[in-house]
Amino acid sequence: MARRRATSAVVVGIDGSRAAVTAARWALDEAVSREVPLRLVSVIDAPAESCAPEMEYAEESLRGAAATVHELGKPVKVDTAVRWGVDEVILLEESESAAMVCVGTVGIGRVAHRLLGSTAVALATGARCAVAIIRRKPPPEGWVVVLVDHRPGNDDVVQQAMDEARLRKAPLLALGVGRWDLDAVRYHELEERIGGWRERYPDVCVQRSEAPGGAVEYLDTRNKTVQLLVTGSVNANELTRLIGPHSHPILDHPACSVLVVRSE
């Protein structure tokens, strides 16, 4: 079962792109549900005193993102910060006390500024909290899909997925992934694994299915609209298959966002 730790905020990387603003809008509900601030962070390459134009752009980007969040009228404190350094390093530092770190991506085969690609994988594997990679145009409705296996910490992943489904009033699809892997959960085991979660979350519609070839192949061949895929950090190295830029595995699901859960 997931253990809630004291956290300072839900952190969003802001780089001036529409994708980053979309990530901030998505992260807003996460902050409200946890009753913590939404922290918008922009990273510049050099100290502010030596790079005034970059500092000005970062501050303008933060003001725009904060204004968009405030317009939604939800009860949350919004903090902003400009930090100097490397995006990956700064966001990893932010993750030390964050409830979640969110970044945005424009879609399959493309990346938003320097926050994605290899940096997204580094965040997903190295962050001390959950990491959300949000599409620029996520579907307003659709399934939350969670990968279910026997790996340590998978109950934390499933609980986070249940929380996301409840928060976003979405149905949840539990996928038993793998056929011969020792950590695989077969279809007949799925009901036992998720039965207790159904009792704890009676308001969430839960279905189950099996993905012998893995989540990417499953999503690529199904017509379900998926708004969010929830997985554990042990699967984070496969993240490039989900967000690009080198392959196009989810052609039918270009708007699928990804949430990588760090088990404690």
C-alpha positions in Angstrom: 0.0 0.0 0.0 1.3 3.4 -0.9 2.6 5.6 2.0 1.9 9.3 1.8 5.0 11.4 2.7 5.2 15.0 3.6 5.6 17.1 0.5 6.0 20.7 -0.4 4.3 21.1 -3.7 3.4 19.7 -7.1 6.1 20.9 -9.4 5.7 21.8 -13.1 8.6 22.6 -15.5 7.7 25.8 -17.4 9.6 26.6 -20.6 7.3 29.0 -22.4 5.6 26.3 -24.5 1.9 25.6 -24.7 2.7 22.0 -23.7 4.1 23.3 -20.4 1.0 25.3 -19.7 -1.1 22.2 -20.4 1.0 20.3 -17.9 0.3 23.1 -15.3 -3.4 22.9 -15.9 -3.3 19.1 -15.5 -1.1 19.4 -12.4 -3.5 21.9 -10.8 -6.0 19.1 -9.8 -3.1 17.1 -8.3 -2.1 20.0 -6.1 -5.7 20.8 -5.0 -6.4 17.1 -4.2 -3.2 17.0 -2.0 -3.8 20.5 -0.5 -0.3 21.6 -1.4 0.9 24.5 -3.5 1.4 24.3 -7.3 5.1 25.3 -7.9 6.0 26.5 -11.4 9.7 26.3 -12.1 11.6 27.8 -15.1 15.3 26.9 -15.6 17.8 29.2 -17.2 21.3 28.3 -18.4 23.2 31.1 -16.6 22.9 33.3 -13.6 20.2 36.0 -14.0 22.7 38.9 -13.7 24.6 37.6 -16.7 21.7 36.6 -18.9 19.0 39.3 -18.7 17.0 38.3 -21.8 16.7 34.6 -20.7 15.7 35.7 -17.3 13.0 38.0 -18.7 11.7 35.3 -20.9 11.5 32.8 -18.0 9.7 35.3 -15.8 7.2 36.1 -18.6 6.6 32.4 -19.1 5.9 31.9 -15.4 3.5 34.8 -15.3 1.6 33.5 -18.3 1.3 30.0 -16.8 0.3 31.3 -13.4 -2.3 33.5 -14.9 -3.8 30.5 -16.8 -4.0 28.5 -13.6 -5.5 31.4 -11.6 -8.2 31.8 -14.3 -9.5 28.3 -13.5 -10.5 29.6 -10.0 -9.5 26.6 -8.0 -8.3 26.9 -4.4 -4.6 26.5 -4.6 -1.5 28.5 -3.8 0.7 29.1 -6.9 4.4 29.6 -6.3 6.9 30.5 -9.1 10.7 30.2 -9.3 13.4 30.8 -11.8 16.4 28.6 -11.2 19.9 28.5 -12.8 21.3 25.2 -14.0 20.5 22.2 -16.1 16.9 21.3 -16.5 17.4 17.6 -15.5 19.5 18.4 -12.4 17.1 21.2 -11.2 14.0 19.1 -11.6 15.6 16.1 -9.9 16.5 18.5 -7.0 12.9 19.7 -6.9 11.7 16.1 -6.7 13.4 15.6 -3.4 10.4 17.3 -1.6 7.7 17.3 -4.3 4.5 15.3 -4.4 4.9 15.1 -8.2 7.0 16.6 -11.0 5.1 17.4 -14.3 6.4 18.2 -17.7 4.7 18.6 -21.0 5.2 17.1 -24.5 3.7 18.1 -27.8 3.2 14.6 -29.0 4.7 11.5 -30.7 8.1 12.1 -32.2 8.4 15.7 -30.9 9.6 17.2 -27.6 8.9 20.3 -25.7 12.1 22.3 -25.3 14.8 20.4 -23.3 12.6 18.9 -20.7 11.8 15.8 -22.6 13.4 12.9 -24.5 16.4 11.7 -22.5 15.7 14.2 -19.7 12.2 12.7 -19.2 13.6 9.3 -18.9 16.2 10.6 -16.4 13.4 12.1 -14.3 11.3 9.0 -14.5 14.2 6.8 -13.3 15.8 9.2 -10.9 13.2 11.4 -9.4 12.2 10.9 -5.8 8.5 11.3 -6.5 6.0 10.5 -9.3 6.7 12.0 -12.7 3.9 13.0 -15.1 4.6 13.6 -18.8 1.5 15.3 -20.2 0.5 15.6 -23.8 -0.2 19.1 -25.2 -3.7 18.0 -26.2 -4.8 15.3 -23.7 -8.3 14.0 -24.2 -10.8 15.5 -21.8 -12.2 12.0 -21.2 -10.7 8.5 -21.6 -9.4 5.6 -19.7 -6.7 5.5 -17.0 -4.6 2.4 -17.7 -2.5 0.8 -15.1 0.2 -1.9 -15.5 -0.3 -4.7 -13.0 2.5 -7.1 -12.2 4.2 -8.9 -9.3 7.1 -6.5 -9.0 7.7 -4.9 -5.6 5.8 -1.7 -5.2 3.2 -2.4 -7.8 0.4 -1.9 -5.2 1.7 1.7 -4.9 1.3 2.0 -8.7 -2.2 0.6 -8.7 -3.3 2.9 -5.8 -2.0 6.0 -7.6 -3.9 4.9 -10.7 -7.1 4.4 -8.7 -6.6 7.9 -7.2 -6.1 9.4 -10.7 -9.2 7.6 -12.0 -11.2 9.0 -9.1 -9.8 12.5 -9.4 -10.5 12.7 -13.1 -13.8 10.8 -12.9 -12.4 8.2 -15.4 -12.8 4.4 -15.8 -9.7 2.4 -15.0 -8.3 -0.5 -17.1 -6.0 -2.9 -15.2 -3.6 -4.6 -17.6 -1.8 -7.8 -16.7 1.4 -7.4 -18.7 3.7 -10.2 -20.0 3.2 -13.9 -20.7 6.3 -15.8 -19.5 7.9 -13.2 -17.2 8.0 -14.3 -13.6 6.6 -10.9 -12.6 3.6 -11.2 -15.0 0.1 -11.3 -13.7 -2.2 -13.6 -15.7 -5.7 -12.7 -16.6 -7.2 -15.1 -14.0 -5.1 -13.4 -11.3 -6.1 -9.9 -12.1 -9.5 -10.1 -10.5 -7.9 -11.2 -7.2 -5.4 -8.4 -7.4 -7.9 -5.6 -8.1 -10.8 -7.0 -6.1 -9.7 -5.2 -2.9 -9.2 -1.9 -4.8 -12.8 -2.2 -6.2 -14.0 -2.3 -2.6 -12.0 0.7 -1.5 -12.9 2.7 -4.6 -16.6 1.8 -5.3 -17.0 5.0 -7.3 -14.4 3.9 -9.9 -15.4 1.7 -12.8 -12.6 -1.0 -13.1 -12.1 -3.4 -16.0 -9.3 -5.8 -16.6 -7.5 -7.2 -19.6 -4.2 -8.9 -20.5 -1.4 -7.5 -22.5 0.9 -10.5 -23.4 3.1 -8.4 -25.6 3.3 -5.4 -23.3 1.5 -2.1 -22.8 2.8 -0.4 -25.9 1.6 -3.2 -28.2 -1.7 -3.4 -26.4 -2.5 0.3 -26.7 -1.4 0.3 -30.4 -4.0 -2.4 -31.3 -7.0 -1.2 -29.2 -9.5 1.5 -29.9 -10.0 2.6 -26.3 -9.4 6.3 -25.7 -6.6 6.5 -23.1 -5.9 9.7 -21.3 -3.2 8.4 -18.9 -1.0 5.4 -18.6 0.2 4.7 -15.0 3.4 2.6 -14.6 6.1 2.0 -12.1 9.6 3.4 -12.2 11.0 0.0 -13.0 9.4 0.3 -16.4 10.6 3.9 -17.0 13.4 2.9 -19.3 10.7 2.1 -21.9 9.4 5.6 -21.7 11.0 6.7 -25.0 8.7 4.2 -26.7 5.7 6.1 -25.3 6.9 9.7 -25.8 9.2 9.4 -28.8 11.2 10.8 -30.5 12.6 7.6 -32.2 9.5 5.5 -32.7 5.8 5.8 -33.2 4.3 2.9 -31.2 1.0 4.4 -30.1 -0.2 5.9 -33.4 -3.8 5.4 -32.3 -3.1 7.1 -29.0 -1.2 10.3 -29.7 -2.7 12.0 -26.7 -1.8 9.4 -24.1 0.0 10.9 -21.1 2.3 8.9 -18.9 2.6 8.9 -15.1 5.6 7.1 -13.6 5.1 6.2 -9.9 8.0 6.0 -7.5 7.4 3.4 -4.8 8.5 4.3 -1.3 
